[in-house]
Amino acid sequence: MQPTRRNFLQSCVKTAGLALPIIGSSLVSNVFGTEQKTLGKAKSVIQIWMWGGPSHLETFDPKPGAGRDYCGPWNTLITTNVPNIEISQSLPMLAQCADLYSIVRTMTHGTNHHEQASYMMQTGRMPGGYHTFPGVGAVIAKVKGHDAGYDAPIPPYVVLTTAQGRFSESGFLGPKYKPFVTGGDPSKTPFLVSGYVVDGMTEERQLARQSLLESLDTFGKAAQNDQLIGEIATARNNAYQLMFGDAVKIFDLGNESDKIRDEYGRNWFGQSCLMARRLVQVGVPYITINYRGWDTHKRHFETLTRRQPEWDRGLATLLKELADLGLLDSTIVWWGGEFGRTPKVDWDSPWFGGRGHYGKCFNVMMAGGGFHGGKVVGESDATGQNVVSRPVAPQDLLGSMYQMLGIDPDAPLTNNKGIDVPNMPPASEAGRLYEIMG
């Protein structure tokens, strides 16, 4: 094995009689990039959560030379618009905007169970222990939303369109910080957003119902000075504002041109990406697109042949439009799932060319919010089974994201339970992603 820069530096330190603890040391953080405690200024995050675990070999770390048992029938690469960066043959539109994103090819946590891996990727913490920690969405919604005077007509943490499950989004922060799950399908007209849009219910009919309810609420009027009744009335009025105010217009994709909607793709994922852009425009701090269907144990290549084109188009269009609108600099977009897929294909019955769960080496994509584009972090081996250089742990990824959002990952995670913990555990031996952080 070729000596690495880290090996060299560690050898020098030991030779000088200055051996130091590796974890948490600024020395190791400097190995891959410049140590920078300065905090970024990103405002929002769009998370593309590939629920079930997408294959790294058919996305951003293809291995066409590994042979059929590893690459299956997908044995070619696409050259991107960035020299020396190649990605899967199934992602031609993302290949044309590789300058807008960076690829982390060496995510690793070693866990092959959905629940544990999801918890680790969403919280940066090991599963188990006394506390259930909040996910990154809840923390960002708290710090950038509830604690920052957020006053948009939409909750600060939105999931399109079904709950992720498999981990507790708000953990010990409590239900106040759970996401608003929209329900519905943004590719349908109307987009039936839970609590905002009711199928077959016109605004005139809703207003008539509101007026009737208020006329019948004699008890509420008589007890209007009571604190509890006043709080109920305030909550009801807030709900009416959501139903009849600007929020409904934000969720109405009919306000977008046919050209833009076509560019994203007239499907659930494409229109979810467009909806996420609209939510960023009104200042929502954290948006998740919960994209199900990537647990491809059976007929993996057939599934990807059908589904890869829609997310290639949707995500590429989202990145380009955010850049064109001047929003990418303030919006982090991260794509990935709880783990990757087994590099070796299982051709036997009943799998017929399937891939299992694989947490030892997989990839994520990072864009915007101060993260550089056009770079690759880490290297896997010739079959995608092992990390060769620059392992990246979940807390490294999420801690880097916090930092770009102006959230100190080492500061206390404020909560009303009195639990004394930092926003994110200390970085791993390899450190945070300073090499792609602006």
PALUM-93524 format. One record per residue (C-alpha): residue number from 0; residue in one letter; x, y, z. Coordinates in pm, whole numbers, plus 50000, padded with zeros to 5 digits. Example, Ala and Ser with C-alpha at 12.3 -4.5 7.8 and 13.67 -1.06 7.14 Angstrom:
2
{zaza 0 "A" {51230 49550 50780}}
{zaza 1 "S" {51367 49894 50714}}
//
This chain:
438
{zaza 0 "M" {50000 50000 50000}}
{zaza 1 "Q" {50127 50345 49913}}
{zaza 2 "P" {50210 50561 50217}}
{zaza 3 "T" {49950 50831 50279}}
{zaza 4 "R" {50003 51186 50395}}
{zaza 5 "R" {49834 51094 50724}}
{zaza 6 "N" {50072 50800 50778}}
{zaza 7 "F" {50366 51028 50708}}
{zaza 8 "L" {50252 51297 50952}}
{zaza 9 "Q" {50176 51044 51225}}
{zaza 10 "S" {50520 50887 51178}}
{zaza 11 "C" {50683 51228 51205}}
{zaza 12 "V" {50496 51308 51524}}
{zaza 13 "K" {50588 50976 51684}}
{zaza 14 "T" {50950 51007 51576}}
{zaza 15 "A" {50970 51345 51745}}
{zaza 16 "G" {50837 51196 52067}}
{zaza 17 "L" {50518 51398 52036}}
{zaza 18 "A" {50260 51123 51987}}
{zaza 19 "L" {49917 51275 52047}}
{zaza 20 "P" {49564 51138 52066}}
{zaza 21 "I" {49434 51120 51711}}
{zaza 22 "I" {49060 51163 51762}}
{zaza 23 "G" {48967 51527 51793}}
{zaza 24 "S" {49317 51660 51733}}
{zaza 25 "S" {49365 51962 51509}}
{zaza 26 "L" {49664 51786 51351}}
{zaza 27 "V" {49446 51522 51189}}
{zaza 28 "S" {49182 51776 51088}}
{zaza 29 "N" {49455 51950 50891}}
{zaza 30 "V" {49554 51635 50702}}
{zaza 31 "F" {49273 51662 50446}}
{zaza 32 "G" {49204 52033 50450}}
{zaza 33 "T" {49245 52355 50640}}
{zaza 34 "E" {49116 52361 50997}}
{zaza 35 "Q" {48856 52638 51000}}
{zaza 36 "K" {48635 52705 51296}}
{zaza 37 "T" {48472 52998 51118}}
{zaza 38 "L" {48107 52928 51060}}
{zaza 39 "G" {47931 52955 50725}}
{zaza 40 "K" {47621 53145 50624}}
{zaza 41 "A" {47398 52889 50455}}
{zaza 42 "K" {47029 52939 50527}}
{zaza 43 "S" {46850 52624 50413}}
{zaza 44 "V" {46903 52254 50348}}
{zaza 45 "I" {46736 52026 50094}}
{zaza 46 "Q" {46793 51662 50180}}
{zaza 47 "I" {46731 51403 49908}}
{zaza 48 "W" {46685 51095 50126}}
{zaza 49 "M" {46719 50779 49914}}
{zaza 50 "W" {46511 50564 50147}}
{zaza 51 "G" {46636 50207 50151}}
{zaza 52 "G" {46996 50274 50045}}
{zaza 53 "P" {47108 50357 49688}}
{zaza 54 "S" {47389 50170 49521}}
{zaza 55 "H" {47718 50358 49506}}
{zaza 56 "L" {47829 50153 49204}}
{zaza 57 "E" {47535 50271 48994}}
{zaza 58 "T" {47554 50634 49101}}
{zaza 59 "F" {47870 50826 49188}}
{zaza 60 "D" {48134 50552 49224}}
{zaza 61 "P" {48093 50310 48932}}
{zaza 62 "K" {48338 50025 48876}}
{zaza 63 "P" {48293 49910 48513}}
{zaza 64 "G" {48625 49728 48511}}
{zaza 65 "A" {48536 49503 48804}}
{zaza 66 "G" {48349 49252 48589}}
{zaza 67 "R" {47991 49135 48564}}
{zaza 68 "D" {47967 49012 48923}}
{zaza 69 "Y" {48021 49370 49041}}
{zaza 70 "C" {47898 49603 48768}}
{zaza 71 "G" {47640 49378 48606}}
{zaza 72 "P" {47537 49499 48258}}
{zaza 73 "W" {47629 49861 48343}}
{zaza 74 "N" {47987 49854 48223}}
{zaza 75 "T" {48048 50208 48097}}
{zaza 76 "L" {48110 50548 48254}}
{zaza 77 "I" {48003 50901 48173}}
{zaza 78 "T" {48263 51175 48166}}
{zaza 79 "T" {48132 51482 48346}}
{zaza 80 "N" {48188 51851 48273}}
{zaza 81 "V" {48470 51841 48531}}
{zaza 82 "P" {48796 51681 48411}}
{zaza 83 "N" {48876 51343 48568}}
{zaza 84 "I" {48536 51300 48735}}
{zaza 85 "E" {48328 51013 48596}}
{zaza 86 "I" {47993 50886 48720}}
{zaza 87 "S" {47738 50620 48631}}
{zaza 88 "Q" {47621 50580 48273}}
{zaza 89 "S" {47264 50629 48403}}
{zaza 90 "L" {47311 50993 48509}}
{zaza 91 "P" {47374 51197 48193}}
{zaza 92 "M" {47211 51519 48319}}
{zaza 93 "L" {47401 51518 48648}}
{zaza 94 "A" {47717 51458 48446}}
{zaza 95 "Q" {47665 51797 48282}}
{zaza 96 "C" {47657 51989 48611}}
{zaza 97 "A" {47926 51815 48816}}
{zaza 98 "D" {48085 52154 48874}}
{zaza 99 "L" {47795 52232 49107}}
{zaza 100 "Y" {47841 51938 49346}}
{zaza 101 "S" {48106 51729 49516}}
{zaza 102 "I" {48105 51354 49567}}
{zaza 103 "V" {48200 51186 49894}}
{zaza 104 "R" {48289 50831 49791}}
{zaza 105 "T" {48400 50697 50126}}
{zaza 106 "M" {48111 50732 50370}}
{zaza 107 "T" {48136 50453 50624}}
{zaza 108 "H" {47971 50337 50944}}
{zaza 109 "G" {47976 49958 50904}}
{zaza 110 "T" {47608 49905 50986}}
{zaza 111 "N" {47384 49703 50755}}
{zaza 112 "H" {47053 49747 50941}}
{zaza 113 "H" {46808 50009 50817}}
{zaza 114 "E" {46705 50146 51157}}
{zaza 115 "Q" {47054 50173 51303}}
{zaza 116 "A" {47207 50310 50984}}
{zaza 117 "S" {46928 50567 50939}}
{zaza 118 "Y" {46972 50684 51298}}
{zaza 119 "M" {47347 50722 51250}}
{zaza 120 "M" {47316 50910 50920}}
{zaza 121 "Q" {47046 51141 51056}}
{zaza 122 "T" {47190 51212 51403}}
{zaza 123 "G" {47564 51146 51377}}
{zaza 124 "R" {47532 50929 51691}}
{zaza 125 "M" {47571 50562 51768}}
{zaza 126 "P" {47240 50387 51835}}
{zaza 127 "G" {47164 50273 52188}}
{zaza 128 "G" {47232 50451 52512}}
{zaza 129 "Y" {46998 50639 52743}}
{zaza 130 "H" {46901 50927 52512}}
{zaza 131 "T" {46723 50929 52176}}
{zaza 132 "F" {46893 51211 51988}}
{zaza 133 "P" {46717 51446 51744}}
{zaza 134 "G" {46784 51421 51374}}
{zaza 135 "V" {46968 51690 51183}}
{zaza 136 "G" {46641 51832 51047}}
{zaza 137 "A" {46501 51896 51394}}
{zaza 138 "V" {46822 52057 51517}}
{zaza 139 "I" {46847 52288 51217}}
{zaza 140 "A" {46477 52375 51237}}
{zaza 141 "K" {46526 52463 51603}}
{zaza 142 "V" {46838 52674 51562}}
{zaza 143 "K" {46753 52836 51227}}
{zaza 144 "G" {46376 52838 51280}}
{zaza 145 "H" {46217 52836 51625}}
{zaza 146 "D" {46514 52996 51804}}
{zaza 147 "A" {46576 53253 51529}}
{zaza 148 "G" {46238 53424 51512}}
{zaza 149 "Y" {46125 53228 51205}}
{zaza 150 "D" {45786 53361 51094}}
{zaza 151 "A" {45715 53207 50752}}
{zaza 152 "P" {45362 53066 50705}}
{zaza 153 "I" {45503 52712 50677}}
{zaza 154 "P" {45670 52507 50955}}
{zaza 155 "P" {46054 52523 50954}}
{zaza 156 "Y" {46097 52148 50891}}
{zaza 157 "V" {45903 51998 50599}}
{zaza 158 "V" {45907 51642 50461}}
{zaza 159 "L" {45778 51568 50111}}
{zaza 160 "T" {45558 51369 50115}}
{zaza 161 "T" {45565 51073 50360}}
{zaza 162 "A" {45738 51040 50697}}
{zaza 163 "Q" {46082 50884 50688}}
{zaza 164 "G" {46034 50655 50986}}
{zaza 165 "R" {46313 50429 51116}}
{zaza 166 "F" {46436 50701 51351}}
{zaza 167 "S" {46282 50960 51582}}
{zaza 168 "E" {46309 51290 51396}}
{zaza 169 "S" {46292 51514 51703}}
{zaza 170 "G" {46432 51280 51970}}
{zaza 171 "F" {46452 51433 52316}}
{zaza 172 "L" {46375 51780 52175}}
{zaza 173 "G" {46011 51674 52171}}
{zaza 174 "P" {45716 51691 51931}}
{zaza 175 "K" {45746 52067 51875}}
{zaza 176 "Y" {46043 51993 51649}}
{zaza 177 "K" {45894 51708 51446}}
{zaza 178 "P" {45860 51776 51074}}
{zaza 179 "F" {45546 51878 50893}}
{zaza 180 "V" {45473 51586 50657}}
{zaza 181 "T" {45281 51713 50356}}
{zaza 182 "G" {45116 51397 50229}}
{zaza 183 "G" {44973 51418 49879}}
{zaza 184 "D" {45152 51408 49546}}
{zaza 185 "P" {45295 51730 49399}}
{zaza 186 "S" {45261 51592 49047}}
{zaza 187 "K" {44882 51583 49089}}
{zaza 188 "T" {44644 51879 49061}}
{zaza 189 "P" {44569 51989 49322}}
{zaza 190 "F" {44862 51894 49545}}
{zaza 191 "L" {44662 51776 49848}}
{zaza 192 "V" {44879 51907 50130}}
{zaza 193 "S" {44765 51782 50470}}
{zaza 194 "G" {44587 52057 50663}}
{zaza 195 "Y" {44620 52307 50379}}
{zaza 196 "V" {44436 52170 50077}}
{zaza 197 "V" {44125 51949 50092}}
{zaza 198 "D" {44013 51755 49788}}
{zaza 199 "G" {43691 51899 49645}}
{zaza 200 "M" {43677 52180 49901}}
{zaza 201 "T" {43672 52530 49755}}
{zaza 202 "E" {43803 52831 49944}}
{zaza 203 "E" {43451 52978 49950}}
{zaza 204 "R" {43313 52667 50119}}
{zaza 205 "Q" {43595 52663 50374}}
{zaza 206 "L" {43533 53030 50457}}
{zaza 207 "A" {43161 52959 50498}}
{zaza 208 "R" {43242 52678 50742}}
{zaza 209 "Q" {43474 52908 50936}}
{zaza 210 "S" {43204 53174 50962}}
{zaza 211 "L" {42945 52919 51079}}
{zaza 212 "L" {43179 52778 51343}}
{zaza 213 "E" {43254 53123 51480}}
{zaza 214 "S" {42885 53213 51497}}
{zaza 215 "L" {42809 52896 51694}}
{zaza 216 "D" {43101 52928 51936}}
{zaza 217 "T" {42913 53118 52208}}
{zaza 218 "F" {43117 52951 52484}}
{zaza 219 "G" {43443 53068 52332}}
{zaza 220 "K" {43317 53423 52311}}
{zaza 221 "A" {43195 53418 52673}}
{zaza 222 "A" {43526 53281 52799}}
{zaza 223 "Q" {43754 53476 52568}}
{zaza 224 "N" {43950 53620 52860}}
{zaza 225 "D" {44041 53274 52988}}
{zaza 226 "Q" {44406 53193 52913}}
{zaza 227 "L" {44344 52838 52786}}
{zaza 228 "I" {44050 52944 52569}}
{zaza 229 "G" {44261 53229 52434}}
{zaza 230 "E" {44540 52986 52340}}
{zaza 231 "I" {44290 52761 52162}}
{zaza 232 "A" {44152 53058 51970}}
{zaza 233 "T" {44502 53165 51871}}
{zaza 234 "A" {44585 52816 51746}}
{zaza 235 "R" {44261 52808 51547}}
{zaza 236 "N" {44330 53148 51392}}
{zaza 237 "N" {44683 53038 51301}}
{zaza 238 "A" {44535 52733 51130}}
{zaza 239 "Y" {44298 52954 50932}}
{zaza 240 "Q" {44591 53170 50822}}
{zaza 241 "L" {44763 52858 50692}}
{zaza 242 "M" {44452 52745 50505}}
{zaza 243 "F" {44366 53079 50349}}
{zaza 244 "G" {44693 53271 50346}}
{zaza 245 "D" {45015 53265 50149}}
{zaza 246 "A" {45098 52906 50244}}
{zaza 247 "V" {44839 52762 50006}}
{zaza 248 "K" {44985 52968 49722}}
{zaza 249 "I" {45334 52838 49802}}
{zaza 250 "F" {45214 52479 49765}}
{zaza 251 "D" {45032 52554 49439}}
{zaza 252 "L" {45266 52441 49163}}
{zaza 253 "G" {45017 52573 48912}}
{zaza 254 "N" {45192 52907 48968}}
{zaza 255 "E" {45496 52767 48788}}
{zaza 256 "S" {45527 52771 48409}}
{zaza 257 "D" {45469 52452 48212}}
{zaza 258 "K" {45825 52485 48084}}
{zaza 259 "I" {45976 52473 48433}}
{zaza 260 "R" {45750 52188 48543}}
{zaza 261 "D" {45846 51989 48234}}
{zaza 262 "E" {46216 52049 48296}}
{zaza 263 "Y" {46189 51896 48643}}
{zaza 264 "G" {45986 51604 48509}}
{zaza 265 "R" {45612 51552 48549}}
{zaza 266 "N" {45651 51285 48814}}
{zaza 267 "W" {45646 51268 49194}}
{zaza 268 "F" {46020 51320 49239}}
{zaza 269 "G" {46064 51595 48982}}
{zaza 270 "Q" {45775 51798 49119}}
{zaza 271 "S" {45898 51738 49477}}
{zaza 272 "C" {46229 51897 49374}}
{zaza 273 "L" {46041 52194 49232}}
{zaza 274 "M" {45838 52218 49553}}
{zaza 275 "A" {46159 52210 49757}}
{zaza 276 "R" {46292 52505 49556}}
{zaza 277 "R" {45974 52701 49632}}
{zaza 278 "L" {46008 52624 50004}}
{zaza 279 "V" {46367 52750 50001}}
{zaza 280 "Q" {46247 53070 49839}}
{zaza 281 "V" {46021 53144 50137}}
{zaza 282 "G" {46295 53065 50386}}
{zaza 283 "V" {46211 52716 50514}}
{zaza 284 "P" {46533 52601 50688}}
{zaza 285 "Y" {46507 52224 50633}}
{zaza 286 "I" {46329 52030 50359}}
{zaza 287 "T" {46348 51653 50309}}
{zaza 288 "I" {46238 51473 49996}}
{zaza 289 "N" {46175 51122 50125}}
{zaza 290 "Y" {46237 50922 49808}}
{zaza 291 "R" {46133 50564 49869}}
{zaza 292 "G" {46209 50250 49671}}
{zaza 293 "W" {46586 50203 49678}}
{zaza 294 "D" {46609 49882 49883}}
{zaza 295 "T" {46683 49685 49567}}
{zaza 296 "H" {46735 49328 49689}}
{zaza 297 "K" {46569 49189 49377}}
{zaza 298 "R" {46616 49274 49008}}
{zaza 299 "H" {46832 49571 49097}}
{zaza 300 "F" {46927 49671 48742}}
{zaza 301 "E" {46571 49650 48609}}
{zaza 302 "T" {46454 49881 48887}}
{zaza 303 "L" {46732 50132 48825}}
{zaza 304 "T" {46673 50132 48451}}
{zaza 305 "R" {46318 50252 48519}}
{zaza 306 "R" {46385 50492 48804}}
{zaza 307 "Q" {46729 50651 48763}}
{zaza 308 "P" {46624 50885 48478}}
{zaza 309 "E" {46363 51064 48689}}
{zaza 310 "W" {46595 51152 48973}}
{zaza 311 "D" {46881 51234 48736}}
{zaza 312 "R" {46656 51493 48568}}
{zaza 313 "G" {46493 51622 48885}}
{zaza 314 "L" {46811 51668 49087}}
{zaza 315 "A" {47014 51815 48799}}
{zaza 316 "T" {46737 52066 48726}}
{zaza 317 "L" {46713 52159 49094}}
{zaza 318 "L" {47086 52228 49118}}
{zaza 319 "K" {47093 52430 48797}}
{zaza 320 "E" {46788 52636 48886}}
{zaza 321 "L" {46912 52710 49239}}
{zaza 322 "A" {47237 52828 49082}}
{zaza 323 "D" {47057 53040 48819}}
{zaza 324 "L" {46838 53201 49087}}
{zaza 325 "G" {47135 53282 49310}}
{zaza 326 "L" {47008 53044 49580}}
{zaza 327 "L" {47268 52768 49565}}
{zaza 328 "D" {47526 52966 49764}}
{zaza 329 "S" {47284 52978 50058}}
{zaza 330 "T" {47124 52633 50016}}
{zaza 331 "I" {47290 52302 50098}}
{zaza 332 "V" {47168 52008 49890}}
{zaza 333 "W" {47269 51664 50010}}
{zaza 334 "W" {47180 51336 49845}}
{zaza 335 "G" {47220 50991 49997}}
{zaza 336 "G" {47064 50714 50202}}
{zaza 337 "E" {47135 50512 50512}}
{zaza 338 "F" {47399 50299 50337}}
{zaza 339 "G" {47498 50165 49995}}
{zaza 340 "R" {47443 49826 49833}}
{zaza 341 "T" {47663 49518 49835}}
{zaza 342 "P" {47925 49553 49560}}
{zaza 343 "K" {47892 49190 49458}}
{zaza 344 "V" {47568 49116 49274}}
{zaza 345 "D" {47356 48819 49384}}
{zaza 346 "W" {47243 48654 49061}}
{zaza 347 "D" {47076 48351 49222}}
{zaza 348 "S" {46705 48297 49284}}
{zaza 349 "P" {46509 48468 49432}}
{zaza 350 "W" {46724 48782 49389}}
{zaza 351 "F" {46795 48762 49014}}
{zaza 352 "G" {47062 49031 49016}}
{zaza 353 "G" {47000 49205 49347}}
{zaza 354 "R" {47219 49393 49590}}
{zaza 355 "G" {47197 49380 49970}}
{zaza 356 "H" {47269 49638 50240}}
{zaza 357 "Y" {47622 49777 50267}}
{zaza 358 "G" {47743 50026 50527}}
{zaza 359 "K" {48116 49968 50495}}
{zaza 360 "C" {48169 50198 50195}}
{zaza 361 "F" {47912 50413 50015}}
{zaza 362 "N" {47867 50763 49876}}
{zaza 363 "V" {47679 51088 49926}}
{zaza 364 "M" {47663 51402 49715}}
{zaza 365 "M" {47700 51753 49859}}
{zaza 366 "A" {47623 52082 49686}}
{zaza 367 "G" {47573 52447 49768}}
{zaza 368 "G" {47572 52640 50091}}
{zaza 369 "G" {47946 52699 50071}}
{zaza 370 "F" {48044 52344 49975}}
{zaza 371 "H" {48266 52348 49668}}
{zaza 372 "G" {48155 52180 49347}}
{zaza 373 "G" {48359 51970 49108}}
{zaza 374 "K" {48552 51769 49369}}
{zaza 375 "V" {48574 51409 49487}}
{zaza 376 "V" {48644 51316 49848}}
{zaza 377 "G" {48799 50978 49918}}
{zaza 378 "E" {48873 50667 49715}}
{zaza 379 "S" {48731 50316 49733}}
{zaza 380 "D" {48898 50002 49603}}
{zaza 381 "A" {48856 49848 49258}}
{zaza 382 "T" {48527 49676 49348}}
{zaza 383 "G" {48380 49939 49581}}
{zaza 384 "Q" {48403 49712 49884}}
{zaza 385 "N" {48654 49901 50098}}
{zaza 386 "V" {48767 50253 50175}}
{zaza 387 "V" {49119 50308 50043}}
{zaza 388 "S" {49166 50667 50160}}
{zaza 389 "R" {48978 50936 50351}}
{zaza 390 "P" {48701 50760 50546}}
{zaza 391 "V" {48408 50988 50632}}
{zaza 392 "A" {48186 50910 50931}}
{zaza 393 "P" {47828 51039 50972}}
{zaza 394 "Q" {47933 51293 51237}}
{zaza 395 "D" {48196 51430 50998}}
{zaza 396 "L" {47934 51487 50728}}
{zaza 397 "L" {47668 51635 50955}}
{zaza 398 "G" {47916 51838 51158}}
{zaza 399 "S" {48045 51993 50835}}
{zaza 400 "M" {47690 52079 50736}}
{zaza 401 "Y" {47622 52241 51073}}
{zaza 402 "Q" {47935 52448 51037}}
{zaza 403 "M" {47832 52574 50692}}
{zaza 404 "L" {47495 52673 50842}}
{zaza 405 "G" {47660 52881 51112}}
{zaza 406 "I" {47591 52620 51381}}
{zaza 407 "D" {47893 52534 51594}}
{zaza 408 "P" {47893 52151 51604}}
{zaza 409 "D" {48089 52159 51931}}
{zaza 410 "A" {47851 52400 52110}}
{zaza 411 "P" {47591 52266 52355}}
{zaza 412 "L" {47269 52132 52206}}
{zaza 413 "T" {47021 52350 52395}}
{zaza 414 "N" {46713 52166 52520}}
{zaza 415 "N" {46457 52184 52797}}
{zaza 416 "K" {46557 51846 52942}}
{zaza 417 "G" {46888 51968 53080}}
{zaza 418 "I" {47081 51711 52876}}
{zaza 419 "D" {47442 51824 52848}}
{zaza 420 "V" {47564 51720 52501}}
{zaza 421 "P" {47718 51901 52202}}
{zaza 422 "N" {47530 51961 51877}}
{zaza 423 "M" {47740 51687 51720}}
{zaza 424 "P" {47991 51434 51858}}
{zaza 425 "P" {48361 51502 51797}}
{zaza 426 "A" {48480 51441 51442}}
{zaza 427 "S" {48633 51105 51357}}
{zaza 428 "E" {49003 51054 51309}}
{zaza 429 "A" {48985 51181 50951}}
{zaza 430 "G" {48805 51503 51046}}
{zaza 431 "R" {48533 51711 50889}}
{zaza 432 "L" {48508 51789 50519}}
{zaza 433 "Y" {48731 52094 50517}}
{zaza 434 "E" {48866 52012 50172}}
{zaza 435 "I" {48529 52096 50015}}
{zaza 436 "M" {48414 52364 50261}}
{zaza 437 "G" {48434 52722 50135}}
//
